Amino acid sequence: MKKNNETSGKYTVAGTDIEAIKEQSRRSGLSYNEAKEFIARTTGGSGTNIYSDTDVEEVKRKNQQSWDN
């Protein structure tokens, strides 16, 4: 007996094959958040501090030292 789409757990109510979509997503490249992080790290855009590994306090100390000299 064949299971219907609603009870098998493999399909959405609309009939979309969930596993096929997951596989397609795995092969499609970067996720939205991965792309945002990549762009932030490589372009130095505004508001990207959550992706930064810069030690802000160290930069402040170095700036102060250069101003003192």
DSSP file (Angstrom, degrees, kcal/mol; ACC not computed):
  #  RESIDUE AA STRUCTURE BP1 BP2  ACC     N-H-->O    O-->H-N    N-H-->O    O-->H-N    TCO  KAPPA ALPHA  PHI   PSI    X-CA   Y-CA   Z-CA
    1    1 A M              0   0    0      0, 0.0     2,-0.4     0, 0.0     0, 0.0   0.000 360.0 360.0 360.0 135.0    0.0    0.0    0.0
    2    2 A K        -     0   0    0      1,-0.0     2,-0.2     0, 0.0     0, 0.0  -0.683 360.0-127.3 -87.9 133.0    1.3    3.4   -1.0
    3    3 A K        -     0   0    0     -2,-0.4     2,-0.1     1,-0.1    -1,-0.0  -0.502  25.1-121.3 -74.8 145.9    1.5    6.2    1.7
    4    4 A N    >>  -     0   0    0     -2,-0.2     4,-1.4     1,-0.1     3,-0.7  -0.454  26.8-104.3 -83.9 166.6   -0.2    9.4    0.8
    5    5 A N  H 3> S+     0   0    0      1,-0.2     4,-0.6     2,-0.2     6,-0.6   0.816 115.3  55.9 -59.8 -35.9    1.8   12.7    0.8
    6    6 A E  H 34 S+     0   0    0      1,-0.2    -1,-0.2     2,-0.1     3,-0.1   0.817 114.3  36.5 -71.4 -29.8    0.3   14.0    4.1
    7    7 A T  H <4 S+     0   0    0     -3,-0.7    -1,-0.2     1,-0.1    -2,-0.2   0.627 101.1  71.5 -99.9 -14.0    1.4   11.0    6.2
    8    8 A S  H  < S-     0   0    0     -4,-1.4    -1,-0.1     1,-0.1    -2,-0.1   0.783  83.6-142.9 -76.4 -25.1    4.7   10.0    4.7
    9    9 A G  S  < S+     0   0    0     -4,-0.6    -1,-0.1     2,-0.3    -3,-0.1   0.407  80.9  94.4  78.3  -3.8    6.6   13.0    6.1
   10   10 A K  S    S+     0   0    0     -5,-0.2     8,-2.5     8,-0.1     9,-0.6   0.645  81.7  49.1 -92.7 -16.9    8.7   13.2    2.9
   11   11 A Y  B    S-A   17   0A   0     -6,-0.6    -2,-0.3     6,-0.2     6,-0.2  -0.898  78.7-122.2-124.6 150.5    6.4   15.7    1.2
   12   12 A T    >   -     0   0    0      4,-2.1     3,-1.8    -2,-0.3    -2,-0.1  -0.326  42.6 -97.1 -76.6 171.1    5.0   19.1    2.1
   13   13 A V  T 3  S+     0   0    0      1,-0.3    -1,-0.1     2,-0.1    -7,-0.1   0.839 128.4  55.6 -58.1 -32.6    1.2   19.6    2.1
   14   14 A A  T 3  S-     0   0    0      2,-0.1    -1,-0.3    -9,-0.1    -9,-0.0   0.528 124.4-104.6 -79.4  -5.2    1.7   21.2   -1.4
   15   15 A G    <   +     0   0    0     -3,-1.8     2,-0.3     1,-0.3    -2,-0.1   0.552  67.0 152.0  96.6   8.2    3.5   18.0   -2.6
   16   16 A T        -     0   0    0      1,-0.1    -4,-2.1     2,-0.0     2,-0.8  -0.571  50.1-121.7 -75.8 132.8    7.1   19.3   -2.6
   17   17 A D  B  >  -A   11   0A   0     -2,-0.3     4,-1.8    -6,-0.2    -6,-0.2  -0.654  22.4-161.4 -75.9 108.6    9.7   16.5   -2.0
   18   18 A I  H  > S+     0   0    0     -8,-2.5     4,-2.4    -2,-0.8     5,-0.2   0.901  87.1  50.5 -61.8 -45.2   11.5   17.7    1.1
   19   19 A E  H  > S+     0   0    0     -9,-0.6     4,-2.3     1,-0.2    -1,-0.2   0.871 108.5  52.9 -64.3 -36.6   14.6   15.6    0.6
   20   20 A A  H  > S+     0   0    0      2,-0.2     4,-2.3     1,-0.2    -1,-0.2   0.903 110.2  47.9 -65.2 -40.1   15.0   16.8   -3.0
   21   21 A I  H  X S+     0   0    0     -4,-1.8     4,-2.4     2,-0.2    -2,-0.2   0.909 110.8  51.0 -67.1 -41.8   14.9   20.4   -1.8
   22   22 A K  H  X S+     0   0    0     -4,-2.4     4,-2.2     2,-0.2    -2,-0.2   0.917 111.8  47.3 -60.9 -43.1   17.5   19.7    0.9
   23   23 A E  H  X S+     0   0    0     -4,-2.3     4,-1.6     1,-0.2    -2,-0.2   0.908 110.9  51.2 -65.1 -41.8   19.8   18.0   -1.6
   24   24 A Q  H  X S+     0   0    0     -4,-2.3     4,-0.6     1,-0.2    -1,-0.2   0.897 110.2  50.1 -62.0 -40.2   19.4   20.9   -4.0
   25   25 A S  H >< S+     0   0    0     -4,-2.4     3,-0.9     1,-0.2     4,-0.3   0.895 106.8  54.4 -64.9 -40.9   20.2   23.4   -1.2
   26   26 A R  H 3< S+     0   0    0     -4,-2.2     3,-0.5     1,-0.2    -1,-0.2   0.855 113.4  42.8 -61.4 -34.3   23.3   21.4   -0.3
   27   27 A R  H 3< S+     0   0    0     -4,-1.6    -1,-0.2     1,-0.2    -2,-0.2   0.524  95.8  80.6 -88.2  -6.0   24.6   21.6   -3.9
   28   28 A S  S << S-     0   0    0     -3,-0.9     2,-0.4    -4,-0.6    -1,-0.2   0.552  92.9-121.4 -86.6  -6.3   23.7   25.3   -4.5
   29   29 A G        +     0   0    0     -3,-0.5    -1,-0.2    -4,-0.3     2,-0.1  -0.824  66.3  15.3 109.4-147.0   26.6   27.0   -2.8
   30   30 A L        -     0   0    0     -2,-0.4     2,-0.1    -3,-0.1    -3,-0.0  -0.331  69.8-124.7 -70.0 144.8   26.7   29.4    0.1
   31   31 A S     >  -     0   0    0      1,-0.1     4,-2.7    -2,-0.1     5,-0.2  -0.342  34.9 -99.2 -75.6 170.4   23.7   30.0    2.3
   32   32 A Y  H  > S+     0   0    0      1,-0.2     4,-2.3     2,-0.2     5,-0.1   0.929 125.7  44.8 -57.1 -47.6   22.3   33.5    2.7
   33   33 A N  H  > S+     0   0    0      2,-0.2     4,-2.4     1,-0.2    -1,-0.2   0.871 111.9  52.1 -68.3 -36.3   24.1   34.0    6.0
   34   34 A E  H  > S+     0   0    0      2,-0.2     4,-2.5     1,-0.2    -1,-0.2   0.907 110.4  49.2 -64.3 -40.4   27.3   32.5    4.7
   35   35 A A  H  X S+     0   0    0     -4,-2.7     4,-2.5     2,-0.2    -2,-0.2   0.913 110.3  50.5 -64.6 -42.5   27.2   34.9    1.7
   36   36 A K  H  X S+     0   0    0     -4,-2.3     4,-2.5    -5,-0.2    -2,-0.2   0.925 111.9  48.0 -60.3 -44.6   26.6   37.9    4.0
   37   37 A E  H  X S+     0   0    0     -4,-2.4     4,-2.5     2,-0.2    -2,-0.2   0.921 111.3  50.1 -63.4 -44.0   29.5   36.9    6.2
   38   38 A F  H  X S+     0   0    0     -4,-2.5     4,-2.0     1,-0.2    -2,-0.2   0.929 112.4  46.9 -60.0 -46.6   31.8   36.4    3.2
   39   39 A I  H  X S+     0   0    0     -4,-2.5     4,-1.9     1,-0.2     6,-0.3   0.911 112.6  50.2 -62.7 -42.4   30.8   39.8    1.8
   40   40 A A  H  X S+     0   0    0     -4,-2.5     4,-1.4     1,-0.2     5,-0.3   0.909 112.9  46.0 -63.5 -42.1   31.3   41.5    5.2
   41   41 A R  H  < S+     0   0    0     -4,-2.5    -1,-0.2     1,-0.2    -2,-0.2   0.827 119.5  39.6 -70.3 -31.3   34.8   39.9    5.7
   42   42 A T  H  < S+     0   0    0     -4,-2.0    -2,-0.2    -5,-0.2    -1,-0.2   0.654 122.6  35.2 -97.6 -15.7   36.0   40.7    2.2
   43   43 A T  H  < S-     0   0    0     -4,-1.9    -3,-0.2    -5,-0.2    -2,-0.2   0.605  89.0-132.7-113.2 -15.0   34.6   44.2    1.6
   44   44 A G     <  -     0   0    0     -4,-1.4    -4,-0.1    -5,-0.3    -3,-0.1   0.861  41.6-177.0  65.7  34.6   34.8   45.9    5.0
   45   45 A G    >   -     0   0    0     -6,-0.3     3,-0.9    -5,-0.3     2,-0.2  -0.066  31.7 -85.5 -64.4 164.9   31.2   47.1    4.7
   46   46 A S  T 3  S+     0   0    0      1,-0.2    -1,-0.1     2,-0.1    -2,-0.0  -0.470 110.3  18.3 -71.4 139.5   29.3   49.3    7.1
   47   47 A G  T 3  S+     0   0    0     -2,-0.2     3,-0.3    -3,-0.1    -1,-0.2   0.742  86.7 118.8  74.6  24.3   27.6   47.5   10.0
   48   48 A T    X   +     0   0    0     -3,-0.9     3,-2.0     1,-0.2     4,-0.4   0.187  28.3 116.4-105.9  16.4   29.6   44.3    9.6
   49   49 A N  G >   +     0   0    0      1,-0.3     3,-1.1     2,-0.2    -1,-0.2   0.746  64.8  68.0 -61.0 -24.1   31.2   44.3   13.1
   50   50 A I  G 3  S+     0   0    0     -3,-0.3    -1,-0.3     1,-0.2    -2,-0.1   0.739 104.2  45.0 -67.8 -18.9   29.4   41.1   14.1
   51   51 A Y  G <  S+     0   0    0     -3,-2.0    -1,-0.2   -14,-0.0    -2,-0.2   0.450  93.7 106.3 -97.9  -2.6   31.6   39.2   11.5
   52   52 A S    <   -     0   0    0     -3,-1.1   -11,-0.0    -4,-0.4    -3,-0.0  -0.507  49.8-166.7 -83.6 144.0   34.8   40.9   12.5
   53   53 A D        +     0   0    0     -2,-0.2     2,-0.3     2,-0.1    -1,-0.1   0.129  49.7 127.9-108.3  18.2   37.6   39.3   14.4
   54   54 A T        -     0   0    0     -5,-0.1     2,-1.0     1,-0.1     3,-0.1  -0.559  63.2-129.0 -75.7 134.7   39.3   42.6   15.1
   55   55 A D     >  -     0   0    0     -2,-0.3     4,-2.0     1,-0.2     3,-0.3  -0.759  21.0-165.0 -83.6 102.9   40.2   43.4   18.7
   56   56 A V  H  > S+     0   0    0     -2,-1.0     4,-2.3     1,-0.2    -1,-0.2   0.877  85.2  53.2 -60.2 -41.4   38.6   46.8   19.0
   57   57 A E  H  > S+     0   0    0      1,-0.2     4,-2.2     2,-0.2    -1,-0.2   0.882 107.5  51.7 -64.3 -37.7   40.5   47.6   22.3
   58   58 A E  H  > S+     0   0    0     -3,-0.3     4,-2.5     2,-0.2    -1,-0.2   0.909 109.4  49.9 -64.1 -42.2   43.8   46.8   20.6
   59   59 A V  H  X S+     0   0    0     -4,-2.0     4,-2.6     1,-0.2    -2,-0.2   0.907 109.8  51.3 -63.3 -41.6   43.1   49.1   17.7
   60   60 A K  H  X S+     0   0    0     -4,-2.3     4,-2.4     2,-0.2    -2,-0.2   0.911 110.2  49.2 -61.6 -42.6   42.2   51.9   20.2
   61   61 A R  H  X S+     0   0    0     -4,-2.2     4,-2.4     2,-0.2    -2,-0.2   0.922 112.1  47.7 -62.5 -44.6   45.5   51.4   22.0
   62   62 A K  H  X S+     0   0    0     -4,-2.5     4,-2.2     1,-0.2    -2,-0.2   0.898 111.8  50.3 -64.9 -40.1   47.5   51.5   18.8
   63   63 A N  H  X S+     0   0    0     -4,-2.6     4,-2.0     2,-0.2    -1,-0.2   0.917 110.6  49.5 -62.5 -42.7   45.6   54.6   17.7
   64   64 A Q  H  X S+     0   0    0     -4,-2.4     4,-2.0     1,-0.2    -2,-0.2   0.907 110.0  51.4 -63.5 -42.0   46.3   56.3   21.0
   65   65 A Q  H  X S+     0   0    0     -4,-2.4     4,-1.2     1,-0.2    -1,-0.2   0.906 110.1  48.6 -61.5 -42.2   50.0   55.4   20.8
   66   66 A S  H  < S+     0   0    0     -4,-2.2    -1,-0.2     1,-0.2    -2,-0.2   0.857 111.4  50.1 -68.6 -33.4   50.3   56.9   17.3
   67   67 A W  H  < S+     0   0    0     -4,-2.0    -1,-0.2     1,-0.2    -2,-0.2   0.832 108.2  53.7 -70.8 -31.6   48.5   60.1   18.4
   68   68 A D  H  <        0   0    0     -4,-2.0    -1,-0.2     1,-0.2    -2,-0.2   0.756 360.0 360.0 -73.3 -24.3   50.9   60.4   21.4
   69   69 A N     <        0   0    0     -4,-1.2    -1,-0.2    -5,-0.2    -2,-0.2   0.457 360.0 360.0 -86.9 360.0   53.9   60.2   19.1
